[in-house]
Amino acid sequence: MAIAAMALNACGANPLQDPTMTLAQARKQIDSYQADILANLPIKPRSNSGSFSDLECGANDNGPHGREQTWRSATFEDLPLPGRAQAAAAFRTYLTGRGFQLASDSGGDIGWVKLKNPKDGFVAILDGAGDTSRTFSLEVISPCVWPNGTPPA
């Protein structure tokens, strides 16, 4: 009987209700990832990283409300196409070497590459590598987290 009760509890567990890192910890991890990525690109942004942007999760991931996702972008201005392509190749090589996996790729027409770290759920996107009419930017995005690290009671 105890085994049946344990099995029911295990089946009823909801990992989306588990504690997460805090929003402040997610921002710190974004800063760390962004600094590491920028240090390993052959180009540097001409504008500073913007402020953090936050958005409530739930609509896109079917999870409980109250969790938030945060991200920060760095933009590269007036960069010609060859420099963009070189940066995109370096971005992919560096992050896949650190365990990130390809989440999606535009196939080169617009030139964005999206990589995800399967260990912590953070995503890095390099956008505008194949089209000079688009802003060329690096964006690092957190997974959905509880703002204080724990779900509401």
N, C-alpha and C positions, 0 to 999 in steps of 0.2 A: 504494500500500500504506500509506503514511503517513497518507493521508486516511482510509482505512478504520479504522486504529487510533485516530485522533483521534475519529472518529464513535462508535466503541465506547466510548471513555472518556467522551465527552459523554453518551451514552445511559445509561451505568452510574453516573453521578454521583448522589449522594443528598444533596439539600439539607438533609435532617434531620441529616446528619453534619457540616454546615458549622459553623464557629465562630459564636457568638452573643454578645450582650452578657452580662456576668456577672450573677449574682443580685444583687450589690450595686448594679450599674448599673440593673437593672430596678427595684429598690426606690427608687432616687433618681428615676427617671422617674415612678414611681407617685406619689411625693410631689409632684413638679412638676405632674403632671396634676391631682392632687387639689386642690392649692392654687389652681391656675388656675380649675378648675371652681367651687370654693367661692367664690372672689372674684367670680365672675360669676353667682351665684345670688342671688335676692332675699331669701333666708333664710340663716341660719348655723346650723351644728349646735350642739346644746346639750351634747353630750358630745364629748370629744376623740376623734381617730382612734385606733382600736385598734392593737395591734401587728400586724406582718406575719404572715400565715399562708402557709405553704408546703405544696405538695403535689407529689409526683412525677408527671410526665407519663407518657404511654404508653398507659394503658388507654383513654382517650377519643380520642387523636389518631393511634393506630397507629404512632407513632414509636418510636425507640430509647429504652430505659430509661436512667435516670440524669439526664434533664433534669428541671428543676423549674419550677413556675409559682408566682408569689407574688401576693398581693393584700392590700389594706387597705381597711377600711370606716370610714365616719363616719356616725353616727346623729343623727337629728333627733327630739327628743322633744316630745310634746304639741303637735303641729302640726295645726291643723284642715285639713279637706279643701281649702278654697279656696287656702290657702297651699301645699299639696302640688301642686295642679294648676298653680299659677303657677310653682313651682320646676321641675316637669317640663317645661313649655313653654320656660322659660329654658335648661334643661339641653340640650334637643334643639336649640334655635336656636344656642346658643353652640358646641356641639361639631360640629354639621354645618357651621357656618361655619369651623371649623378643619380640615375635611376628613374628619371621622368619618362613617361611614355606618351607617344603621339596620341592626342585625343581627337584632333582633326586638322586638316590642312586644306587650304583653298585650291590647291593644285597649281598654284603659280600665277593664275590670272590676276587676282587682286593681291595675292601674296601675304597671307597670314598663316601663322603656325601656332597651334594650341597644344601645349604639353601639360600633362598632369602627373603629379607625384602620387603614386598609388599608396604610399605609406602614410601620408598625412592629408591628402585631398587638395592640396594647394595647386593652382593652375597658373601657368605663365603663358602669355600670348604676345607674339610679336606681330603687329598689324601694319599693313601698308608696304610690305617689302617689294611688291611687284607693280606698284602703281603710284607714280609721283603726284597724282591729283589727290591721293589720300594722305592723311597725317600718318607719319611713321612713328609708331609708339610701342612701348613695352608696358604691359599691364600684368600685375601679379594679383591674384584673387584668392581669398581664403575659402575654405569650406564653410558650411553653415555651423555657427557656434552659438552657444548660450552666452549672452553678454557678460554674465558674471561666472560662467563656467558650469552652472548647474541649472537644470530645468526647474520651472516654478513648481511649488508643492501642490 
